[in-house]
Amino acid sequence: MPGKHGPNRLANYLDVHDSHIADLIAEGFVVEDQSQFTFLPGLVVLEGVIVCLDRITLEVRKEIEVLEGRGMAARVRTRARD
């Protein structure tokens, strides 16, 4: 099994992200998720705003590099995040 921050299949990467956000919403910490994934050649970018309790607003940008493969079976790894 890949390490927490090591390369992973894109489908799994997206599932883990969605599950984590859903848990934070269910717990009441995240009020609204306005972030989205953009799929570019060789790169997936997650960016947007996540609104939390007490009107705390997080601006997110994360670059996910495609290491090999295509589609949901592609192997990816986080390249940069702000």
N, C-alpha and C positions, 0 to 999 in steps of 0.2 A: 504494500500500500504506500502511495506517495506521502512524503512529509507534508505537514500543514501548509508550508510555503513553497514547496517544490513544484515541479511541473505536474499538470493534471489535465484530464480530458476537459474540453470546453463545456460539454453537457454537465459534468459533475461540478465544475466551477460555478456555473450559473445556478444549478440546483442548490448548492451550499449557500450562495449569496441570498437567493430568494427565501430559503428556509430561515436563515439568520434574521433577515429583515422581518419576516412574518412573526418570528418569536418575539422580537423587540416591539412590534406593533401589538401583539397579544398581551404582552406584559404592561402595555400602556406607556412605555418610554418613548417610542417613536409614534408621533401623531400622524405624520404624512410623509410618504416617500415619493419625491418628485425626481428621482434619479432615473437614468435610462442607459442602456447599453447601445453603442453605435458600432457597427461591424465594418471595418475597413480592411483593405488588403494587408495581411500580415499583422493586424492590430485590432484589438477590441478595446473601446474606451468606455468607461463608466463615468458619467458625470451628471451633476445636477445638485439638488438641494434635498436634505433630509431634515424635517421639522420635528423637534423633540419636545418634551415637557417644558413648561415655563418659557415657551417661545424661543428656545435655544435652536438656532439654525446652523446646520453644518453644510458647507459647500464642499462637494466631493469631486475629485477627478482622479481616476486610476487608469493607468495604461496596462493592458494585458497583451503580452507579446505572443504571437502564434509561432511556436517552435518548429512544428512539423504537422503535416496532415491538413485535412479540410473539413469543413462543417463541424458538427457537434463532436466528432471523433478527434478533432485536432488537439494536439498537446499544446498547452498554454502555460504561461508563467507571468506573474506580476512583474512589470518592468519599472514603473514609476507610479507614485501617488502623491497627491497634494492634500 
